[in-house]
Amino acid sequence: METFEVTGGARLAGDVTVTGAKNSVLKVMAAALLAEGTTTLSRVPDIIDVPIMSEILRELGAEVTGHAPEVAITVPAQIGHIADYEHVRRIRGSVCVLGPLLARAGRAKVALPGGDAIGSRALDLHVMGLERLGASFDNAHGYLIAEAAKLAGAQMSLDFPSVGATENIMMAAVLAEGSTVIDNAAREPEIVDLCEMLIAMGARIDGVGTSTLEIEGVESLHPSHHDVVPDRIVAGTFAFAAAMTRGDIGVHGARPEHLELALDKLVQAGAVVAQTDDGFRVRCDDRPRAVDFVTLPYPGFPTDLQPMAIALNAIADGAAFVTENIFEGRFMFIDELLRLGADVRTDGHHAIVRGRERLSGAPVRATDIRAGAALVLAGLVADGVTSVADVQHVDRGYQQFVEALQGLGATIVRRVDETLI
C-alpha cells in the first residue's frame, strides 16, 4: 500500500514541465503494430501504463526497448493476435490494439479491458465501426474475438464522438481497401496526434481535427518517428492547482490552445492566465470565485478535469453547478471529497457545489486517476493532513506527481510500507 500524505496551507509557486499525453501514448504505441520495422517515440511519459502496454506489444511479437522519454518498437512481418487478460485488465487503453490487429493479422482476440471505475464505457461503437469495415465479432470467456479476411472501406456515422472508437476504426481503415468516411468522429488533440503519426507512416487521412475523417486505404505503412503530444490534462491539473492555492505556476511544454475553455473558466474564477513561449502561466491572488462547468466532447470542457473543477468550487466563493455528460461514474469521488468537509449535492449527472473557506484534512482514497489528483489538490487547501490511498491510480497518469508538487512548495510525501520517502 502506498499513500500520499498532504499537509495543507502551502501556496504553490514555480514552474513545471508537461510530458507526453497519457491519453495518446498508448494509442501511438499500438499504431506501431501497423508497420513492419522499428518505430521510435519520444516525449513518452514515465507512467505505469507504458510498461504495461509494452508487455502487451511484446506478447504480440514486437520488441520494445528503451525507457521514457524515448521508446523504440520493432514489429515483425508476422504478428500475434491474442492480447491476454493479465495485462489488458489493467488499462482501458489496451483495447486500441483491436484495429491494428485486424488490419495486420486479420484476426484479434482481446480480453475485455479494465481501467478506471468511472462508469460504463461499452465497446459497441468500436464493434459497429469495425463491422462496417468487414470484421465479424464474438464475445466468449471474457474475450472479444474478431476476424476479418479482408477489410474494405465504408461510410459510417458514430452515435457519439467516442475517442476510442474513432481511433480503432481509423487504425483499421488505413490499411483497408478503398475509402472510409467517419462522421461525428472525435476531435480531441490526441486523435490529431494519432492522425499525424499515421500520416507520417504513409497513411492518407483528410479532415484531421474535424468531425469528418476521410481515409484512403493503402497497401502498407512504414515505420516513423513520433513526438507524443503534450498532456493537456496534466497541464490543466497544475493550472487548477495554481488557482486553488492562490499560487503562481508556469506550465511549460503545454499547448494552451488545447485547454482554451478550461483556462477561460479559470479566468472567470479570478485567475490571471498568460500565454508564454512554451506554455502558459496561471496566477490567482485571491480566493477563487465559483464557476459552472459542463463536460462535453472536445472542444468542450474535458471530463478528465471535472474532478479538479469540483475541487476548485469546493473552496470557492459562492455556489456552482457542475454537469457531467460523458461518464456517469465520475461523481464517485465526491463521497471522498465530502470526507474533507466539502458541501456537494448530486442529482443524476448534476452536482451543486457550495464553496467553503477551507476544507479539513482526512483519510480518503483515489477512485480513479483524475479523482486522485483532485483529492491531492483538495488536500493542499485543507487544514491538517490529508492521506490519499490507492495512489497507484494517480501513477497511471502523472509522472512524478509528488516531486512536481514538492518543487512548487507543496508539503506532500509518498508513504510506502510506513516509511516516508
C-alpha positions as CSV (number, residue, x, y, z in Angstrom):
1,M,0.0,0.0,0.0
2,E,1.2,3.5,-0.9
3,T,-0.4,6.8,0.1
4,F,0.2,10.4,-0.4
5,E,0.2,12.5,2.7
6,V,-0.6,16.1,2.0
7,T,-0.3,18.9,4.5
8,G,-2.5,21.9,3.6
9,G,-1.7,25.6,3.6
10,A,1.1,26.0,1.1
11,R,0.9,28.5,-1.8
12,L,2.2,26.8,-4.9
13,A,4.6,28.8,-7.0
14,G,7.2,27.9,-9.6
15,D,7.4,26.0,-12.8
16,V,6.6,22.6,-14.1
17,T,7.1,20.9,-17.4
18,V,4.5,18.7,-19.0
19,T,5.3,15.3,-20.5
20,G,3.6,13.4,-23.4
21,A,-0.1,12.6,-23.0
22,K,-1.2,9.5,-21.2
23,N,-4.3,9.5,-23.4
24,S,-2.2,9.5,-26.6
25,V,0.9,7.4,-25.9
26,L,-0.8,4.0,-25.6
27,K,-2.6,4.6,-28.9
28,V,0.5,5.6,-30.8
29,M,2.3,2.6,-29.3
30,A,-0.5,0.4,-30.7
31,A,-0.2,2.2,-34.1
32,A,3.4,0.9,-34.4
33,L,1.9,-2.5,-35.0
34,L,0.7,-1.3,-38.4
35,A,4.2,-1.3,-39.9
36,E,7.0,-3.8,-40.1
37,G,10.2,-2.4,-38.7
38,T,11.2,0.0,-35.9
39,T,9.1,2.9,-34.9
40,T,10.5,5.3,-32.4
41,L,8.6,7.5,-29.9
42,S,9.9,10.5,-27.9
43,R,8.3,12.5,-25.1
44,V,6.9,9.3,-23.7
45,P,5.7,9.8,-20.1
46,D,7.2,7.8,-17.3
47,I,3.8,6.4,-16.1
48,I,3.0,2.8,-15.2
49,D,0.6,2.3,-18.1
50,V,3.5,2.5,-20.6
51,P,5.4,-0.7,-19.4
52,I,2.0,-2.5,-19.2
53,M,1.3,-1.6,-22.8
54,S,4.9,-2.6,-23.7
55,E,4.2,-6.1,-22.3
56,I,1.0,-6.3,-24.4
57,L,3.0,-5.4,-27.5
58,R,5.7,-8.0,-26.7
59,E,3.1,-10.7,-26.3
60,L,2.0,-9.8,-29.9
61,G,5.6,-10.3,-31.1
62,A,7.0,-6.8,-31.0
63,E,10.3,-5.9,-29.4
64,V,10.0,-2.9,-27.1
65,T,13.2,-1.2,-25.9
66,G,14.2,2.0,-24.2
67,H,12.6,3.9,-21.4
68,A,10.7,7.1,-21.1
69,P,11.1,9.6,-22.7
70,E,12.5,7.5,-25.6
71,V,11.0,4.2,-26.7
72,A,11.6,2.0,-29.8
73,I,9.1,-0.6,-31.0
74,T,10.3,-3.2,-33.5
75,V,7.5,-5.1,-35.3
76,P,8.0,-8.3,-37.2
77,A,6.4,-9.2,-40.5
78,Q,4.0,-11.6,-38.8
79,I,2.4,-10.5,-35.5
80,G,0.4,-12.4,-33.0
81,H,-3.3,-11.7,-32.4
82,I,-4.0,-12.5,-28.7
83,A,-3.9,-9.8,-26.0
84,D,-4.5,-11.7,-22.8
85,Y,-6.4,-10.7,-19.7
86,E,-3.4,-10.4,-17.3
87,H,-2.3,-7.1,-18.8
88,V,-5.4,-5.8,-20.7
89,R,-7.4,-5.9,-17.5
90,R,-5.2,-3.2,-16.0
91,I,-5.5,-0.5,-18.6
92,R,-8.6,0.5,-20.6
93,G,-6.4,2.0,-23.5
94,S,-5.2,-1.5,-24.4
95,V,-8.3,-2.1,-26.4
96,C,-6.7,0.1,-29.1
97,V,-4.8,-2.9,-30.4
98,L,-8.0,-4.2,-31.8
99,G,-7.9,-2.1,-35.0
100,P,-4.2,-2.7,-35.8
101,L,-4.5,-6.5,-35.2
102,L,-7.5,-6.7,-37.6
103,A,-5.6,-4.7,-40.2
104,R,-2.3,-6.6,-39.9
105,A,-3.2,-10.1,-38.8
106,G,-6.8,-10.3,-40.0
107,R,-8.0,-11.5,-36.5
108,A,-7.9,-10.4,-32.9
109,K,-8.6,-12.0,-29.5
110,V,-8.5,-9.2,-27.0
111,A,-9.5,-9.5,-23.3
112,L,-12.3,-7.1,-22.3
113,P,-10.4,-4.2,-20.7
114,G,-10.4,-2.8,-17.2
115,G,-9.1,0.6,-16.2
116,D,-10.7,3.3,-14.1
117,A,-14.0,2.9,-12.3
118,I,-15.7,5.9,-13.8
119,G,-18.8,4.3,-15.4
120,S,-19.8,2.2,-18.3
121,R,-17.6,2.5,-21.4
122,A,-19.1,-0.1,-23.8
123,L,-17.3,-1.2,-26.9
124,D,-20.4,-1.0,-29.1
125,L,-19.2,1.8,-31.3
126,H,-15.8,0.1,-31.7
127,V,-17.5,-3.1,-32.9
128,M,-20.1,-1.3,-35.1
129,G,-17.4,0.6,-37.0
130,L,-15.1,-2.3,-37.4
131,E,-18.0,-4.5,-38.6
132,R,-18.8,-1.8,-41.2
133,L,-15.2,-2.4,-42.5
134,G,-15.9,-6.2,-42.8
135,A,-14.9,-7.6,-39.4
136,S,-17.1,-10.2,-37.6
137,F,-17.2,-10.4,-33.8
138,D,-17.9,-12.8,-31.0
139,N,-17.7,-12.5,-27.2
140,A,-16.6,-15.5,-25.3
141,H,-14.9,-16.3,-21.9
142,G,-14.1,-12.6,-21.3
143,Y,-12.6,-12.0,-24.7
144,L,-13.7,-10.0,-27.7
145,I,-12.9,-12.2,-30.7
146,A,-12.8,-10.6,-34.2
147,E,-12.0,-11.9,-37.7
148,A,-11.6,-10.1,-41.0
149,A,-10.3,-11.9,-44.0
150,K,-10.3,-8.6,-45.8
151,L,-11.1,-5.1,-44.7
152,A,-12.9,-2.7,-47.1
153,G,-13.6,1.0,-46.7
154,A,-17.1,2.1,-45.7
155,Q,-19.0,5.2,-44.7
156,M,-20.3,5.5,-41.1
157,S,-21.6,7.9,-38.5
158,L,-20.9,7.5,-34.8
159,D,-23.8,7.9,-32.5
160,F,-21.3,9.6,-30.1
161,P,-17.9,11.0,-30.9
162,S,-16.1,8.3,-29.0
163,V,-12.3,8.8,-28.8
164,G,-11.5,5.1,-28.6
165,A,-13.9,4.0,-31.3
166,T,-12.6,6.7,-33.7
167,E,-9.0,5.5,-33.0
168,N,-9.7,1.8,-33.6
169,I,-11.7,2.4,-36.7
170,M,-9.1,4.8,-38.1
171,M,-6.2,2.4,-37.5
172,A,-8.1,-0.4,-39.2
173,A,-9.2,1.8,-42.1
174,V,-5.7,3.0,-43.1
175,L,-4.9,-0.5,-44.4
176,A,-8.4,-1.3,-45.7
177,E,-9.2,-1.4,-49.4
178,G,-10.9,1.7,-50.6
179,S,-12.2,4.8,-48.9
180,T,-13.6,5.2,-45.3
181,V,-15.6,8.2,-44.1
182,I,-16.1,8.6,-40.3
183,D,-18.8,11.2,-39.5
184,N,-19.2,12.6,-36.0
185,A,-15.6,11.5,-35.3
186,A,-13.9,12.6,-32.1
187,R,-11.8,15.7,-32.4
188,E,-9.6,15.6,-29.3
189,P,-5.9,16.6,-29.7
190,E,-5.0,13.0,-29.0
191,I,-6.9,12.0,-32.1
192,V,-5.0,14.6,-34.1
193,D,-1.8,13.3,-32.6
194,L,-2.6,9.7,-33.8
195,C,-3.5,11.0,-37.3
196,E,-0.2,12.9,-37.6
197,M,1.7,9.7,-36.7
198,L,-0.3,7.6,-39.2
199,I,0.2,10.2,-41.9
200,A,4.0,10.1,-41.2
201,M,3.8,6.3,-41.6
202,G,2.3,6.8,-45.1
203,A,-1.5,6.8,-44.3
204,R,-3.8,9.0,-46.3
205,I,-6.2,10.9,-44.0
206,D,-8.1,14.1,-44.7
207,G,-10.2,16.2,-42.3
208,V,-7.7,15.9,-39.4
209,G,-9.1,17.9,-36.4
210,T,-12.6,18.0,-37.8
211,S,-15.6,15.8,-37.1
212,T,-15.4,14.1,-40.5
213,L,-12.4,11.9,-41.3
214,E,-11.8,10.7,-44.8
215,I,-9.3,7.8,-45.1
216,E,-8.0,6.3,-48.3
217,G,-6.6,2.9,-47.6
218,V,-3.0,2.0,-48.6
219,E,-1.3,-1.4,-49.1
220,S,1.3,-0.9,-46.4
221,L,2.7,1.6,-44.0
222,H,6.3,2.2,-42.9
223,P,7.9,2.9,-39.5
224,S,8.4,6.5,-38.4
225,H,9.5,8.7,-35.5
226,H,6.8,10.5,-33.5
227,D,6.8,13.0,-30.6
228,V,3.8,12.4,-28.3
229,V,1.5,15.4,-27.9
230,P,1.8,17.2,-24.6
231,D,-0.6,16.1,-21.9
232,R,-3.3,18.7,-21.7
233,I,-4.9,17.1,-18.6
234,V,-1.7,17.2,-16.6
235,A,-1.2,20.8,-17.7
236,G,-4.8,21.6,-16.7
237,T,-4.3,19.9,-13.3
238,F,-1.4,22.3,-12.4
239,A,-3.5,25.2,-13.7
240,F,-6.3,24.4,-11.3
241,A,-3.6,23.8,-8.5
242,A,-2.5,27.4,-9.0
243,A,-6.0,28.8,-8.8
244,M,-6.9,26.7,-5.7
245,T,-3.8,27.6,-3.7
246,R,-3.8,31.3,-4.7
247,G,-0.5,30.4,-6.4
248,D,1.6,31.3,-9.4
249,I,2.6,28.4,-11.7
250,G,4.3,28.4,-15.1
251,V,3.3,25.3,-17.1
252,H,6.0,24.6,-19.8
253,G,5.7,22.2,-22.8
254,A,1.9,22.7,-22.9
255,R,-0.3,23.9,-25.7
256,P,-2.8,26.4,-24.3
257,E,-5.0,26.1,-27.4
258,H,-5.8,22.5,-26.2
259,L,-7.2,24.0,-22.9
260,E,-8.9,27.1,-24.2
261,L,-12.2,26.5,-22.4
262,A,-10.7,25.3,-19.2
263,L,-8.3,28.3,-19.0
264,D,-11.2,30.7,-19.8
265,K,-13.1,29.2,-16.8
266,L,-10.2,29.8,-14.5
267,V,-10.2,33.4,-15.7
268,Q,-13.9,33.6,-14.8
269,A,-12.9,32.2,-11.4
270,G,-10.5,35.2,-10.9
271,A,-7.2,33.8,-12.1
272,V,-4.8,35.6,-14.4
273,V,-3.8,33.4,-17.3
274,A,-0.9,34.4,-19.6
275,Q,0.4,32.6,-22.6
276,T,4.2,32.1,-22.7
277,D,6.6,31.0,-25.4
278,D,6.3,27.3,-24.5
279,G,3.1,27.1,-22.5
280,F,1.2,29.3,-20.1
281,R,1.2,30.8,-16.6
282,V,-1.6,30.9,-14.1
283,R,-1.7,33.2,-11.1
284,C,-4.5,33.7,-8.6
285,D,-4.1,36.2,-5.7
286,D,-7.5,35.9,-4.0
287,R,-10.0,33.2,-3.2
288,P,-11.4,31.9,-6.5
289,R,-15.0,32.6,-7.4
290,A,-17.4,29.7,-8.0
291,V,-17.8,28.8,-11.7
292,D,-20.3,26.5,-13.5
293,F,-18.8,23.7,-15.6
294,V,-20.4,21.3,-18.2
295,T,-18.3,18.5,-19.6
296,L,-18.6,17.8,-23.3
297,P,-16.5,16.1,-26.0
298,Y,-13.6,18.3,-27.3
299,P,-13.5,21.2,-27.8
300,G,-15.9,21.3,-24.7
301,F,-14.7,21.2,-21.1
302,P,-12.9,17.8,-20.7
303,T,-14.4,15.2,-18.4
304,D,-10.9,14.4,-17.1
305,L,-10.7,17.9,-15.5
306,Q,-14.2,17.7,-13.9
307,P,-12.9,16.4,-10.5
308,M,-10.5,19.4,-10.4
309,A,-13.4,21.7,-11.3
310,I,-15.4,20.3,-8.4
311,A,-12.4,20.6,-6.0
312,L,-11.9,24.2,-7.0
313,N,-15.6,25.1,-6.4
314,A,-15.5,23.3,-3.1
315,I,-13.2,26.1,-1.7
316,A,-14.5,28.9,-4.0
317,D,-16.6,32.0,-3.1
318,G,-20.2,31.1,-4.0
319,A,-22.1,28.1,-5.4
320,A,-21.6,26.4,-8.8
321,F,-23.5,23.9,-10.9
322,V,-21.4,21.1,-12.5
323,T,-22.8,18.8,-15.2
324,E,-21.1,15.6,-16.2
325,N,-22.2,14.4,-19.7
326,I,-19.5,11.8,-20.5
327,F,-19.0,9.3,-17.7
328,E,-21.8,8.6,-15.2
329,G,-19.3,7.3,-12.6
330,R,-17.2,10.5,-12.5
331,F,-19.1,11.6,-9.3
332,M,-17.9,8.6,-7.3
333,F,-15.0,10.6,-5.9
334,I,-17.4,13.1,-4.4
335,D,-18.0,10.8,-1.4
336,E,-14.3,11.1,-0.7
337,L,-14.4,14.9,-1.1
338,L,-17.2,15.1,1.4
339,R,-14.9,13.5,4.0
340,L,-12.8,16.6,3.6
341,G,-15.8,18.8,4.6
342,A,-16.9,19.8,1.1
343,D,-20.5,20.8,0.5
344,V,-21.6,18.9,-2.6
345,R,-25.0,17.6,-3.6
346,T,-25.6,15.4,-6.6
347,D,-28.7,14.6,-8.6
348,G,-28.0,12.2,-11.5
349,H,-25.3,13.8,-13.7
350,H,-25.6,17.2,-12.0
351,A,-23.8,18.4,-8.9
352,I,-24.3,21.6,-6.8
353,V,-21.1,22.7,-5.1
354,R,-21.2,25.3,-2.3
355,G,-17.8,26.7,-1.6
356,R,-16.3,26.7,1.9
357,E,-13.4,28.9,3.1
358,R,-11.3,25.8,3.9
359,L,-11.6,22.1,3.9
360,S,-10.5,19.7,6.7
361,G,-7.8,17.0,6.2
362,A,-8.9,13.4,6.5
363,P,-8.1,9.9,5.1
364,V,-9.5,9.5,1.5
365,R,-9.0,7.1,-1.4
366,A,-8.4,7.7,-5.1
367,T,-11.2,6.0,-7.1
368,D,-9.5,6.8,-10.5
369,I,-6.6,8.7,-11.9
370,R,-8.2,12.2,-12.0
371,A,-10.1,11.7,-8.8
372,G,-6.8,11.0,-7.1
373,A,-5.2,14.1,-8.4
374,A,-8.2,16.3,-7.5
375,L,-8.2,14.9,-3.9
376,V,-4.5,15.8,-3.6
377,L,-5.4,19.4,-4.7
378,A,-8.2,19.5,-2.2
379,G,-5.7,18.3,0.5
380,L,-3.4,21.2,-0.4
381,V,-6.2,23.7,0.7
382,A,-7.4,21.7,3.7
383,D,-6.5,22.2,7.4
384,G,-4.2,19.5,8.7
385,V,-3.1,16.3,6.9
386,T,-5.0,14.5,4.1
387,S,-3.9,10.9,3.4
388,V,-4.8,9.8,-0.1
389,A,-4.8,6.0,-0.5
390,D,-4.8,3.9,-3.7
391,V,-2.4,6.2,-5.4
392,Q,-1.5,3.7,-8.0
393,H,-4.3,5.3,-10.0
394,V,-2.5,8.6,-9.9
395,D,0.7,7.0,-11.0
396,R,-1.0,5.8,-14.1
397,G,-1.5,9.3,-15.4
398,Y,1.0,11.6,-13.7
399,Q,4.8,11.4,-14.0
400,Q,6.5,12.1,-10.6
401,F,3.4,14.0,-9.3
402,V,4.7,14.2,-5.7
403,E,8.1,15.5,-6.8
404,A,6.5,18.1,-9.1
405,L,4.3,19.4,-6.3
406,Q,7.2,19.4,-3.9
407,G,9.1,21.6,-6.4
408,L,6.2,24.1,-6.3
409,G,6.3,24.3,-2.5
410,A,3.7,21.7,-1.5
411,T,4.2,19.7,1.7
412,I,3.5,16.2,0.3
413,V,5.2,12.8,0.8
414,R,4.7,9.3,-0.5
415,R,4.4,6.8,2.2
416,V,5.4,3.2,1.3
417,D,5.2,0.5,4.0
418,E,5.1,3.1,6.8
419,T,8.4,4.7,5.6
420,L,8.4,8.2,4.3
421,I,10.3,8.7,1.0
